[in-house]
Structure formats: C-alpha cells, structure tokens
Amino acid sequence: MSFSADIKSELIKISELPDCCRHVMAYGMLLFGRSFNEQEISIMTDNPSVADKYTELSFAVAGIQASRYISEAGKTTVSFSSASDRKKVLDCFSNSGNEKVMRIDRGNLRNESEAEFEYDMQDSINCCNAAFLRGAFLSCGTCSDPNKSYHIEFIAPYRTVSLDLLKILTDYGLNAKHMLRRGINVIYIKDSTSIEELLTLMGAQMAAMEIMNIKIYKDVRNLTNRRNNFENANLTRTVYASYDQVESIQKLKDDGVFPTLTDDLKMIAQLRIDNPDSSLREIGDMCDPPLSRSAVNYRLKRLMDIAEKLEK
C-alpha cells in the first residue's frame, strides 16, 4: 500500500468517537468529497475503506443509506440519489446546498467558539477540530512517501473552503500554503515537522513516528556521508602532500645536498621516503623521541624550501 493508504487505514481504525466528533468528521468527509450541494453529494475514491467510512458516517448523522457504484477501473462512488435525501444531509450541517460562496461553517465544529478555539490552540488538542481534519484528509488528502519527499496535501473542492482550511491549519502553527494546480485548489505542507504534527493531530501517530524514524535515518546517513567525504578529502590531500615531499627529498639526494643536512632533517626525510602513505602524526610517532604533528610538518617544509631554492 502507499503511504497515504497507510495513513487513511490508521485514521479509519479510530473508533468509539463521541457524538460531536462523529458529526464533525462526517462534515469533513462530506464537505471535502467530490461534491456537496443541492444537485449532488458524493465522493469518488479508489479506497473501499474510505467509501465504507463515508457511508457509515453519513448514515450516523443523517440516518440515510447512501448508494454505491464501482466503476470498471475499480473506483467507488458513494452518493445520495434523491433530492430529499440530499436536503436531509445538508440540513444536518445547516446548508441549503445552493450557497453562492461555500465556506467551512465553524458552527459545525462542535464545542468550539472563537475563545474556546484559542484556548485549545494553547493548552490542548480540540478533539472536534482533529476529527474535522481527519474527515477532510480521508476524502481529499494525500501524503507522499517520506523516503522520497516530505509533502502532504488537501485537494479542496472550493477556493473559499480551501482558504478556510488553510486558516485552521495555520492557527495550529502548521506551515501550510495554498496553490492552484491546473485550476484546482490545493493546500499543502512540505515542512516535515508540520507534517508530523498534523498527522499526530489527526490521530495517525504511527505514520508520524515513521516519518520521524526516516528523518533520523537520513540524518545519520548524511552525517556518515559527510564524514566519509571529509576523510577522503583529507586522505587525498595527504597523498598529494606526501608525493611533493618525497619528490623534494629525492631532488636533495640527486643533487648531493642530502649529506649536508642536519641529523633531524635527515631523520624526517628518511622516514617520509620509507613511509609515503603515513600521516604527519604517524611519522611523528616513529621518531625517537616522538615529535608532534606540527614539528614534523615544519621539518618537511624546511626540506621542501631547500629543494625549491636549489631548483631556482
């Protein structure tokens, strides 16, 4: 299954909802379905469990059994065939079905006044807001595989409804944004932390934990790659530096200058020729008495300076 399907499966399994949350979740599913008006109330989905939940919730709040049709492509359409059934469903949410501008009716988000809403933002999760977002995501939400990218979105049926949803999400401090994609209103989040918070808010804690685990894995992998790159770069620099040092020492020998060097320079020069792959610290440990890395570097630089003067 896709990551979106896993999230929806987790959300659908949430049971024993209080009446207020069942009502609000139904509102979210119906409002964000394919249509929610006097002419048609329906949802189309390729997830049979989502169709079952839509049917279950609409019956719970309106007492009406929706009809179901499955296309040859495997998509399920759930709808209300008669005008009287549609009116009864709309009445449950104080909608006429022919509103000039469709909005999210805050009155349908039970146990929420503006004061309550602000209080819940700061001190607790409002269960009904969570239920509303859960219903909306089941109807029109998708989430990409976090192994590939961090992206969750709601494809809203109306622009004003999408902007109202954006307001609810941003009130929770989530980094949500609005865009038009081929004329379709989309509310999306690309920030992984906001996605985790939204999933937790809706009740998909397992999906949120999976994103956290993937982030940890990616961070460790990136840190390991950076460390390996750093070590490889250091090794490359060491090899090139060693090559230049050995070349300079060999020049001193070829020109007959080597025997005139001081004993400390001769010792370092011979150790470098015998150990071209060793680091400065390792060469320092071979000395008697041992030398620091900076002391070894200083002596090798002296040798290279002498060779350079000879060349000039």
N, C-alpha and C positions, 0 to 999 in steps of 0.2 A: 504494500500500500504506500501511497505518497505520504509525505509529512502532514499535508493538510488533512488527509483522510484520517490519519492517526489522531490529530487534534480533535477532529469532529467526533470520532469514536469515543474519545475520552470525555468530551463535553456531553454527549448523549447519555453516557452512563451515569451522570449525576442525577440522582433520584431523590425522592422524599422532599421535594420543594414545597415551601409554604405557598398558600394560595396566591399571595401577592406576587411572588416570584414567577409562578406558573403563568399568571396573567401577563406579566411584563415580558417574559421570554416568548410567549405566543405573539405579543405585539411586535417584538423584534423580528421574529421569523416572518410574520405576515407582511409587515411594512417593507422589509428588505427582500421580499420574494420578487418574482418576475413582474407581478402587477398587484396593485392594491387600490382598486377603485370600484365605482358602481358597475362598470361594464365587465370587469374581470378581477378575480382574486385568485392568484395561482403561484406556484413555484415549479421550476424545472430543475432537476438535479440528476446526476449520474450516481448518486449515493443513495441506495434504498433506505438506509437507516435514517438519513435526513428526511426523506419523504415520510417515513413512519412517524418521526417526531413531529413534523408539521401537522400530520393528520391527528395525532394524539392530542397535541396542544390546542388545536382549533376546536376539537370536539370538547375538550375540557372546559374551555371558556365560553363557547357558543352553543354547545350541545348539538352540533351539526356534523354529520358524517360527510367528509369530502369525497369526491370521486377521483379515481386514479387511472392514468393511462400510461402504458410503457411503449415507447417507440421501438422500431426495429434496431435503432442504434443503441438501445439499452437505457435511454434517458427516461426518467419517470416524471410525469406531470401530475401534480395534485391541484385540483381546482374545485370551485363551487359552481355547479351548473345553473341553478335557478337564481333569479333576481332577488327573490325573498330570502334565500339563504345568504346571499352576499350582503343584503341590507342588515340582516341579523348580526353577521360578523362585524360589519362596520359599526353598528350601534354599540357593540361591546367596547369599542375604543373611541366613542364619541365622534366618529367620522361620518360624513354624509356620502363620501365617495366621489363627489364632484367638486372638491375644493379647487379653487383656482391656483393656489400655492400649497403644495403638500409639505408639511413640517412634522418634526418629531414632537408630539404633544406631551410636554412634561407632566401633564396631569395623569398620563397613563403609566408613568414611572412611579409606582405606588410608594408610600411612606417617604415621599420626597417633596419638600418645599425648598425654596432657594436657601433659607437659613439651614435647613437640615442638610442640604447638598454640600454647603461649605463646611459644615461640621464634619460630615462624613469624609470629605477630602482630607481633613487634617487628622482625624482620630480613628477612623475605621473604614472598612470597605462596605459600601452600601450594597446589600445583597441584591436589591432590585436593579440597580444600575448594572451590576455584574450579569444578572440574568438577561437584561435587555441586550447587552453586548454579545452575550453567548448566543442568543437567538439570531441576532444580526449576522454573526460570523457563520453560523450554520447555514444560513440562506445564501450569503453572497461573499463569504470570506475565503481567502486562500493564503497559504504560507509556504514559502519556498523551502527547499531542503537546506538546513543551516550548514551542511557540509560544503555547499556551493555558494550560497549568499544569504544575507540576512534581509528578508523582505516579507512583510505581511500586508495584506490589503483588503479593503471592502469595496466592492463594485456596487455603488448605490444607484437606485432606480431614478432618483430625482436630485437635481442640483441642491435645492434647499435642504433636503433631507441629508445629503452628504455633508453640507456645511454644518448642520446641527450636530451630526455625529462627530465631526471634527472638533466642535466646541466641547462635547462631552469628553473626548479623549484628551484634549489639551488641558481641560480642567483637572484631570488626573495627573498632569505633569508629563504626559507622554509626548514624545517628539513626532507627532503626526502631521501630515501635509496633504494638500489637495492637488489633484491634477486632472486634466482632461486627456483621455486616451481614445483617439478616434471618436470624439464626441461623447464618450462615456465618462461619468464622474467617478473618480477613484480616490479613496482615502487610503494612504499608505504610510508605513513606518519602515525605515531602513536601519534605525539605531537598535542594535542587538539588546541593549539594556531595556529600552522601552518595549521591545517585543516580549522579553521575558516577563516584564511587569504586567503587560496586557494579558498574556496567557495565564499568569497566576491569578489575575483579577477575574478572568472568565471562568476559572476553575480547572484549567489544563496544566496542573502543576508538573505532571510527568514530562510534558512537552517542553515546559520551561526549563526543567532540570537537564533535559537532553541538550538544549542549546547551551546551557552553562558548561556542561561537560565537554561539548565540542569546542567551545571557546578556550577552555583550559588546555585541551589537547593541541589546538592550533597555536596557542601562546608558547607552549613547551616546544613544539616542533620548530616554530620560528626562532625561538631563543637558541635552540640547538643548531639550526642552520647558520644563524649569525655567528655563533661561537666557532663553528667549523670554518666558515668563510674567513673569520679573523685569524684563526690558527693557520689556515692555508696561506693567507697573505703574509703572515709572519715567516712561515717556512720558506716561501718564495723569496722574500727579502733576505733571509739568512743565506740561502743558496747563492744568490747573486753577489751578496757581500763577500761570502767565502771565496767565490771564484775570483773576484777582483783582488782579494788579499793574497791568495795563492799565486796569482799571476805577478803581483808586485814582488813577492818574496823570491819567486823564480828569476825575475829580472835581476835582483840583487846578487843572486848566485851566479847568473850568467856573466855579469859584469865584474865579478870578482870582489864585490863590495861586502859580501856576507861575512867573511872572516874578520872584517874590521868593526863589526857591530859589537855593542856591549853584550855581556852574557845574558842579561834579562831579555833583550830583544831577540837574541839568537834562540833562547828557550821558547819564547812565544811563537816565533817564526816556524820552528821545527814542529811544535805541537799543531799549528794550523795546517802545515803541509801533511802531517800524518793523520789528521782528523778533519778533513774538509767538510764533513756533514755535521760536525758538532757545533752547538751554540756557544756564544761567548761565556755564558755561565759554566757550561760543561768544561770548556778549556781552562777556565779559572780554577775549577776543582782539580784538574790534573796537575796544576803547578805545585811546586814544593818550595816555600809554603804556598797554600791556596791563595788565589787572587780574586778580587771582586770583579764583577762583570765590567764595571767602568774602567778598572785598571787594565784589564785585557784589551778593551776597546781602545784605550789611549795608546797602548804599545803597538797594536796593529796599525793604528792611524799614523804613528811615527814611521813605521816601516813603509807605508804607502807614500808618505810625504817624501821620504828619502828617494824612493823609486821614481817619483814624479820629477824631482829635481834632476836626477840623473838623465831622465828622458829629455828634459828641456836642454 
